[in-house]
Amino acid sequence: MPGPSGFAYVVRGGDVVITHHGKVATTLRGRRAADFLDDVEAQDAQELMARLTGNYRRGNERQARQHPRNQGA
């Protein structure tokens, strides 16, 4: 399964603005921004940004769509 893509980040002062396909997904400030900048060097940046923004697919979406509970009434 391919990893997440389309994320980018920009450092503005002490803040880190994370975008997804050109739209602002989240802004990190203070300690979270500093931790992100430290972690982005050691980890896969795309996966890290996906986790922080909540746009992280787990690979089970197709199975969940076919579950009887999600078939409608």
Buried (B, 14 or more C-beta within 10 A) or exposed (E): EEEBEBBBBEEEEEEBBBBBEEEEBBEBEEEBBEEBEEEBEEEEBBBBBBEBBEBEEEEEEEEEEEEEEEEEE
